Amino acid sequence: MRLFLLFIAVPLIEIALFVQIGGAIGLFATLAIVIGTAILGSVLVRSQGIAVLSQLQNSMSELRDPTEPLVHGAMILFSGALLLTPGFFTDAIGFALMVPAVRRAVFQFASKRVKGQSFEYGTPPNDNSTVIDVEFEEVDPPTGPSGWTRH
C-alpha cells in the first residue's frame, strides 16, 4: 500500500512543482533547469561512482566487508536514475543521495531495520568437514588431433 501511495504522490508533487516553478520563472527556464540537472547528475554519478568503485576494490583486496561500498554504489545508481527523471522533487532526492554524509545516514538507518546475512573471507572449515588429500600428475596435452574427433 505504501508503494502504491508513493507512485501516486511523487507524480502529483512533481506536477505541482512544475506548475509553480514554471509559472514563476517561465517555460524555457524551467526546461533549462530540468536539462541542466540531468547533465549535472550524470557527471556527478560518474565521479561518485568511480570513487565508490575504488572503495569497493580496496575493501575486497583488504578482505573487509564490502557491504557499505556496495550499498553506496546502489544509492548512487538510484540517485542517477532520479536525476535523469524530469522533476524537481526527484532531483532534490537525487542530489541529496550524492552527498556521502547523507548516504552514510541512510545506510545506518537502513542497516538498523534490515537483517542481513554476514560472511567472512578465508574462514577455516568446520570440524565436521571432510578433507580429501590427493596426488596429481600434470600431463602434456596431445599435439595431434583428439581421439574423440573424426578426420
C-alpha positions as CSV (number, residue, x, y, z in Angstrom):
1,M,0.0,0.0,0.0
2,R,2.9,2.4,0.8
3,L,4.4,1.7,-2.6
4,F,1.1,2.5,-4.3
5,L,0.8,5.8,-2.4
6,L,4.4,6.6,-3.4
7,F,3.6,6.0,-7.0
8,I,0.6,8.3,-6.7
9,A,2.2,11.0,-4.5
10,V,5.5,11.6,-6.4
11,P,4.0,12.4,-9.8
12,L,1.4,14.7,-8.1
13,I,4.2,16.5,-6.3
14,E,6.2,16.8,-9.5
15,I,3.3,18.2,-11.4
16,A,2.6,20.8,-8.7
17,L,6.2,21.8,-8.6
18,F,6.3,22.2,-12.4
19,V,3.3,24.4,-12.4
20,Q,4.5,26.5,-9.5
21,I,8.1,26.9,-10.8
22,G,7.1,27.2,-14.4
23,G,4.7,29.9,-13.6
24,A,7.3,31.8,-11.6
25,I,10.3,31.6,-13.9
26,G,8.8,30.6,-17.3
27,L,8.8,27.6,-19.6
28,F,12.2,27.9,-21.1
29,A,14.0,28.5,-17.8
30,T,12.1,25.5,-16.3
31,L,13.2,23.3,-19.2
32,A,16.8,24.5,-18.9
33,I,16.9,23.6,-15.2
34,V,15.5,20.2,-15.9
35,I,18.0,19.5,-18.7
36,G,20.8,21.0,-16.6
37,T,20.1,18.9,-13.6
38,A,20.1,15.8,-15.8
39,I,23.6,16.7,-17.3
40,L,25.0,17.6,-13.9
41,G,23.6,14.5,-12.4
42,S,25.2,12.3,-15.0
43,V,28.6,13.9,-14.3
44,L,28.2,13.5,-10.5
45,V,27.1,9.9,-10.9
46,R,30.2,9.1,-12.9
47,S,32.6,10.8,-10.4
48,Q,30.9,9.5,-7.3
49,G,30.6,6.0,-8.9
50,I,34.3,5.9,-9.7
51,A,35.2,6.8,-6.1
52,V,32.8,4.2,-4.6
53,L,34.2,1.6,-7.1
54,S,37.7,2.3,-5.8
55,Q,36.5,1.9,-2.2
56,L,34.8,-1.4,-3.1
57,Q,38.1,-2.7,-4.8
58,N,40.0,-1.7,-1.7
59,S,37.7,-3.5,0.7
60,M,37.8,-6.6,-1.5
61,S,41.6,-6.6,-1.7
62,E,41.9,-6.0,2.0
63,L,39.4,-8.7,2.7
64,R,37.0,-6.3,4.5
65,D,33.2,-6.4,4.4
66,P,32.1,-4.8,1.1
67,T,28.5,-4.2,2.2
68,E,28.8,-0.4,2.7
69,P,30.6,0.4,-0.6
70,L,28.0,-1.8,-2.4
71,V,25.1,0.0,-0.8
72,H,26.7,3.4,-1.6
73,G,27.1,2.3,-5.2
74,A,23.4,1.2,-5.3
75,M,22.3,4.6,-3.8
76,I,24.5,6.4,-6.4
77,L,22.9,4.4,-9.2
78,F,19.4,5.2,-7.8
79,S,20.2,8.9,-7.4
80,G,21.4,8.9,-11.0
81,A,18.0,7.5,-12.1
82,L,16.3,10.1,-10.0
83,L,18.4,12.9,-11.5
84,L,17.7,11.8,-15.1
85,T,14.0,11.7,-14.3
86,P,12.5,15.1,-15.1
87,G,11.2,16.8,-12.0
88,F,12.3,19.0,-9.1
89,F,11.3,16.7,-6.3
90,T,13.2,13.7,-7.7
91,D,16.2,15.9,-8.4
92,A,16.2,17.1,-4.8
93,I,16.3,13.5,-3.6
94,G,18.9,12.5,-6.2
95,F,21.2,15.4,-5.3
96,A,20.8,14.6,-1.6
97,L,21.9,11.0,-2.2
98,M,25.0,12.3,-3.9
99,V,26.3,13.7,-0.6
100,P,28.4,11.0,1.2
101,A,27.1,12.0,4.6
102,V,23.5,11.6,3.5
103,R,24.3,8.1,2.1
104,R,26.0,7.1,5.3
105,A,23.0,8.3,7.3
106,V,20.6,6.3,5.0
107,F,22.9,3.3,5.3
108,Q,22.9,3.4,9.1
109,F,19.1,3.9,9.2
110,A,18.5,1.0,6.8
111,S,21.1,-1.3,8.5
112,K,19.2,-1.0,11.8
113,R,16.0,-2.1,10.1
114,V,17.3,-4.8,7.7
115,K,18.6,-8.1,8.9
116,G,21.4,-9.3,6.7
117,Q,23.4,-12.4,6.4
118,S,27.1,-12.0,7.0
119,F,30.0,-13.9,5.7
120,E,33.7,-14.0,6.3
121,Y,36.6,-14.5,4.0
122,G,39.0,-17.3,4.5
123,T,37.2,-19.0,7.3
124,P,38.6,-22.4,8.3
125,P,36.4,-25.4,7.5
126,N,34.1,-26.7,10.2
127,D,35.3,-29.6,12.4
128,N,32.7,-31.8,10.6
129,S,34.2,-31.2,7.2
130,T,35.9,-33.9,5.2
131,V,39.3,-33.2,3.8
132,I,40.3,-35.2,0.7
133,D,44.1,-35.5,0.2
134,V,45.0,-36.4,-3.4
135,E,48.1,-36.5,-5.6
136,F,48.1,-35.5,-9.2
137,E,50.5,-35.5,-12.1
138,E,50.4,-33.0,-15.0
139,V,50.0,-34.5,-18.4
140,D,51.2,-32.6,-21.5
141,P,48.3,-32.0,-23.9
142,P,48.4,-34.1,-27.1
143,T,49.9,-32.5,-30.1
144,G,47.8,-34.2,-32.7
145,P,44.0,-34.4,-33.2
146,S,41.9,-35.8,-30.4
147,G,40.8,-39.5,-30.5
148,W,37.3,-38.2,-30.0
149,T,37.1,-36.4,-33.3
150,R,36.7,-37.8,-36.8
151,H,39.1,-37.0,-39.5
